Amino acid sequence: MDPRSANRRQFLTANFQPIAAAGSSEAAAAPKQSAGPRTYLVQISRKAMACEFEVFLNAGQYPGGEDAALDALDVVDALESQLSIYRETSELSRLNRLAATEPVTIETRLFNLLERCKAWHGASGGAFDVAVGALLRVWGFVRKQGRIPSAEDLQAAREKIGMQHVALDSATSSVAFTRAGIELNLGAVGKGYALDRAAERLANRMIDDFLIHGGQSSILASGSRSGESSGGWRVAIRHPLRPERALAECRLRDQAMGTSGSGVQHFYHAGKRFGHLLDPRTGQPAEACLSATVIAPTAAEADALSTAFYVLGVEATRDYCATRPEIGVILVTPGSRSGAIEVAAINLAEDAWRRVDS
């Protein structure tokens, strides 16, 4: 029996259909639709990368669209086998084992992703860093068993992180670690990268109008939803302090959106909350923001920059985006009163988003 036949196919009404959180942060919900003619969506989903990936298609638009969506989700499965640090046989696990002792040649697309990660690391001043495996482990976040590290353990971990210690040879697509103990973890960018690759598969099958998400925190929208008068796809961003509510709505067309927050992965110690999003520059949990949402041309970049901006905070994010008009940002920070928030929108046109919380 084809394992893909066990995947769920479901017709949804045009009304907003919330998706339960799947181990992610305060992210986007299912597609919403403006007032207008009632339309339907086809939803195809699969569990991967410890969350639910879902593809939405306009019902009846593409003969064989469901099969194309399943093919796209096959891409996600293959990438999980390549990128997961939890699988000893994955290419990334092999790289982490060997690269400190010898250069390791890797698949070209993975090498290109690491090149982009290194560029984002440099552009963000180290706020985004995928060479933080040792830091995540010392805080217990790799196994989702958060703990406070001792000062000695934390200092030892900080000496084993940093993309500046990852040498990339483009001539051979090889990677070498220039310091022992370096460990790559692509959790901050892997889902977005998987969405980009899945979208390529859909485009190759001549599917132009679709929305695909991974765990709600990573979304890629192509074309438009049927009946959407303004074009594109409308999605909601959850309120970081009241996840049962929407904070804002955004309209995406041929764009991706990533949201970072610590609403799900965190722990308490001595009455203080510690989130899983760490500042690689200090080794401590980042505290500048409650959530960071980024709209970008690709899902990998949206994911990477949402992590970076969550660490950087409002003013440094404004500086970053001053020369990147194609990057839109919504940052939520604590307000002056308990339970209050402040929302900063950067590089977003008025018709691209709106607040819906009251």
N, C-alpha and C positions, 0 to 999 in steps of 0.2 A: 504494500500500500504506500502510495506517495505520502511522505510525512506532511507535505504542504496541505493535503486535503483536510487535515485536522485543524487548520487555522480557521479562525472565526471570520465569517463574512456577514455583515449586518447592514441593513438599510436603516438610515436615520432620518427623522423628520427634519424639517428646516429649522425647527426651534433649537435653541442652545442646549447642547448635551454635555453636562459636566463629566469629566473623566477623573476618577479617583486617583489620588497621588500614588505614585509607584516608586517610592524611595528617592524622590527627587526633591528639589527645592521649590521656592515660591515661584512657580512658572506659569506658563500659558495653559489655558484650558482648551476645550474643543472649539472648532470653528463656530462663529456666530454669524448671523445673517441680518442685514438691514431689513426694515419693514418693506414688504413688496410681495411679489408672487411667491407662493410656497414652492420650494424646491426640495430635492432629496439628495442625500449623499450615500455613497457606498463606503463602508468602513472595513478595512482589512487590517488585522492586528496579529502581532507575534511577540512573545516574550524573548528578549535578548538584552545583553549587557545589564542585567539585573533590573530591568524596567520593561515597560510595554512600549513597543514601537507600533505606530498606527499610520496607515495611509488612507486619506480621504479623497474620493473621486466624485465628480458630478455623475449622478445616476443616469445611465443610458447614453452617456456621451461617447464612450469608447468601447466598441466591441472587443472583448478579450481584455478589458481593463483590469479585471480582478487578477487574471493570470500575470499580467505585467506587474501588478503590485506585489504579488507573491514572489516574482523574480527579484524585485527590488529588495524585498525583505531577506531573500537568500544572500544578497550581498552583505547585509548587516550580520547575518550568521557567520559568514566567512571572515569578516573583519573582527568579530569577537574572538574567533579562533586564532587570529594573528596578533591581536593587541592586548589580550587579557593577561594581567600579571598573575591571575589565579589559576592559570593553566600552564603547567611546566613545559608543555610541548609548544607553546606559542612562540612566534618569532621574537616578540618583545622579551619574553622570559629568557630565551636563549641569548639575546643581545645583552641583557642585564648580567647574565652569568659570565660572559666571555670578554666583554669589551674593555675591561680593565687590564686584561693581560695581552690582548691582541686585537687588531682591527677586525671588525665583523661586517661582512658585506650583507646588505639587506635588500629586500624588494624595493624597486625604484619609487613606487608611490609612497611607501612608508618613509623612505629617505627624504622625499620631498616634503612630507608632513613635518619631519623633524627639522628640516631647514626653516620652514615657516615658524615652528615653535621657537627656534633660536632667534629669529628676527623679532617675534613678539616679545620675547624675553628682553632683548636689547632695547626695543622701542619703549617698553614699559618700565625701564629702569630696574628690572628684576622682579617686578610685582607679579608677572606671569612666569612660571617656571615649571616645566614638567620633570626636571631632574631633582625632585623633592621626595623620592621614595623613602629615604632614611628619616626625614622629618615627619612624614605621615605615619611611619611605623612607630616612632618614639612617642607620638601622641595617641597611638592606638586606633587611628582612623582607618588603617588598611583592613582590619578585621571588625570595624565598627564597634570597638570596645574602648571608648575614649578613656584616657587617664592623664593625670598630670605628671609629666616627666621630671626627674630630678634635674637640678642645674647642670650636673656633670653629664648626664645622658643627653640633655638638650644641646649642650655645647658640642659633644661628640657628633651628634646628628648634623648639626649645622656645618661641620667641617666636611660632610659627605654629600653636600647638595650643590646645585648650581649648573645651569647650562653652559657657563663659561668653561666648565671642565669636560664638555662633550665636543670632541673634534669630529667634524664632518668632512669627508673627502668626496666631492662631487664627481671626480673622475672615475671612482670605483664604487660609488654608492656605499661606502663603508663608514663605520662609526667606531670611534675609540674613546674610552674614558681616560682622561689624563690624571685622574685621582681615584684611588681605591675607594670602594664603598658607594660610588654613584649608582643610583637606581632610577630608571625612567618610569614614570607613571602617567599614562595618557588619560586619566579619568576626567581631567578638566577640558579635554578637547575631543575625546574619542567618539562620543555620540554625535557631535556636530559633523565630524569627519565622515562618520557612517551615513548620515543624512545626505551629505554632498555626493557620496558615491552611489547611494540608492537613487538619488535624483538623476544622476547620469544614466542609470539603467532605464528609468522611466522615460527620459528624453529619447534614448535610443529606440524605445518602443513607440515613439511618436505620441507620447502622453505629455501634453503641454499644460493642462490645468489640473493641479493636485496640491494637496497639503500633506506633509508628512512630519511626524514628531517622534522624538525619543524621550520617554519619561516625562513629558510635558515641559521640561526645562529647555529643550532644544527643538526648534521648529524651522521648517523650510517650506516656503509657499511659492508655487509657480503658477503663472496665469491668474485666472479668476474663478471664483465660485459662481455658478449659474444663479442669476437673479440678483447678484450684488451690483446695485446701480452705479456705485462709484468705482467698481473694478477691484480686483485683488481679493484677498481673504481677510476677514476680520477675526482677530483672536483676542482673548482676555488675559490680563496679567493679574495674578492673585495679590491680595493685600498681604504683606509679609507678617503682620501681627494678627490678622484675622483671615486665615486661609480659606474659610468658607465663603468669603466675599471676593468680588472682583475689585481691583483698584483702578484699572484703566483698560481701555481697548485700543488696539493698534490695527492699522490696515497694512497688510503686506502684499506686495506683488513682485515676484522674481527677487525675493529677499529672504533672509533668514533672521531668526531671532533667538537669542540665548539669554537665559536668566540664571543668575547665581545668587544663592542665599543659603543660610544655615538652618532653615526651618525644620529640616528632618534630621540631619546628622549633627548632633550636639550632645553634650552631657553637662551635668551640674556638679560642681565641687565647692563645698563651703558656701553654698548659696549663690554662687556665680555661674553664669552660663558660658560654656566654651564651645564655639562652633568649629566645624571641620575645615573651613576655608582659612588656611594659614598664610601669614605674610612671610614669604621666603627671606625677606630682608632682615626680619627680627626673630623668626622662629616661633612667633606667638600667633594665636588666632587673630584674624583681622577684625577690627571693630568699627571701621569708619562708616559702614553702610548696613542697612537692613536687607536690601536687595539691590541688584544691579541688572538691568535689562539692556541688551544691545541689539540693534538692528544693523545688519551688515550684508555685504554681497554674498558671503558664503556662511554656512552653518558652523564650520570649523572656526572661522574668525569671530563669529558672534559669540561662540562659547568661550574662546580664549580671552577675548576682550571683556566679557562680562566678569570673568574671574579677576582679570587685572584691575578693572575699574572698581570692583567690590573692595579690593585691597587699597587702591589709590585714594578713593574718596572724590568729592565733587570738584575741587579746584584743580587737582592734578589731571583729572579726567577732562575737564574743559581745555586744559593746555594741550593734552594729547589730541583732542578732536578738532583743535583750531585749524589744522592743516588736513583734516580728513572729513570733508563735508558729507561724504557718503555714509558715514558712521553716525547712527542715531542712538541716543542713550536716555534711559529713564533711571535715575538713582533715587532710592528711598533711604532717607537717613532719620535718626531719632529726632523728634521734636523737642520743644522746650518743656512740655508737660509729660508726665508719665502716660504712656500709651499713645502719644501724639506722634505724627510723622511729618517730615518735610519731603517734597518731591521736586527734583530738579530735572528738567527736560533739556537736552542738548542736541542741536542739529536736527530737530524734528519740526516739520511744517505743521501748521495748525490742523490741516485736514488728515494728517497721518496718525493722530492719536487723540484721545480725550480721556479725562478722568471720569470715573463713574461711581466712585465712592461718595457718600454724602456724610 
